[in-house]
Amino acid sequence: MFVTSPINGAGAGPVRRIGVIVDTQQDLQEQDPQEIVPAWTAQEGAEGAVALFEDTFGQKADGVWASPGRVNIIGEHTDYNGGLCLPIALPHRTYVALRRRDDAEVRLVSSFDGEVLRWDGALPDVHPGGVRGWVGYTAGIAWALAGAGHQISGFDAALVSCVPTAAGLSSSAAVECAVGLALDDVNGLGLGATDAGRAALVDLAVHTENDLVGAPTGGLDQAASLRTAEGRALLLDCQDGSVRQVPFDLAAEDLELLVIDTRAKHSHATGGYGQRRATCEAAAKTLGVGTLREITDLDGALARLADDEPVRRVRHVVTEIQRVRDFVALVEAGRLLDVGPLMNASHDSLRDDYEVTCPELDVAVDAARSAGAIGARMTGGGFGGCAIALVDAEKRDDVAAAAVAAFAEHGFAAPRLYAAIPSAAGSRVN
Ligand code: GLA
């Protein structure tokens, strides 16, 4: 799968670059842009994490835990508005080999994006302002668990991942949740064993992301990583945290969900995402509701908002929540083939009213639709990242080829392609 080659004279500083990874799958993808990049098997991921752990720390890990990235089928920018979302877990996972320590030290090594990075510190160093980036996501969950009153020991951990990073597929949630499950297990907390415990871990991962890393995200990604089930989509109600497992058997209908990674830049910690959230919260205040979910009379609400911008943002959120209800009703009535117009309407609303798409996402979606996709839309936070296309299995290659050709025509870098197969939530794998 990959080989590590060490770097001599690694740079100084709290995070040290200690090697590079040669990813053979990635090389393959560079050669053929229409190839679907496969996820690692659990065995490949576990072996990769164990090898990195043993190479780095010279000891055996207590175990290996893994947690997935996600695509959201529909229900975008609704989570922080108390709305509904419908994610599935991807087969692409972050794997962590971890060993509990008897002291408060924390030693981390990761191999994301081809770089092997090392961080050594201790639990007291892990606080807002003390750690950043991948260390924040990794060690931050220990900070959040301890802050919630759990007894947490120091630990050594090695992370590897086949969740594409900065692609809007929740690679950071996969890290938080994999490490959260590992720390839960080795400290004997028992949270991972029940859905209620997992919901608590979700909240702690969101707390880490919001208050330690500084990304003002909602709970969609972490719930998708910890509360989904194989072959199911997760109907997540962000008002009360309840979930419903919705059968989502694409293969039974000869359907596939193609993920088109535009590879356009995407960042949540700054910029547009936070502005959208702030606009929604201000609009809720103006309308005298706790969240936009509580709006029952959309036209009346829009009439009370003076400015064009909040009108369009609120219209997206309220209509998107209704699209999730309609989508689930169709799926539960066995009418998966009829969901296309809802996916298309979701994208158009995100493009025109919420303004979080970008040229690459719009080109990917238009190309997929023109090549015969049942429906296509952006997924995740937007401003880059991925589009998804629901396709007849036999049309998958045509749709993929159309997206690749459209990108070449527009002078964009070739997209990367993945298959979204509804997979299981995070768990111990070894
Ligand atoms: C990102 C955030 C989620 C959610 C989506 C948009 O993925 O992390 O909380 O808001 O964007 O639906």
Boltz pocket constraint, residues with backbone or C-beta under 6 A from the ligand:
constraints:
  - pocket:
      binder: B
      contacts: [[A, 72], [A, 75], [A, 76], [A, 77], [A, 78], [A, 79], [A, 80], [A, 168], [A, 217], [A, 218], [A, 219], [A, 220], [A, 221], [A, 268], [A, 380], [A, 381], [A, 382]]
      max_distance: 6.0
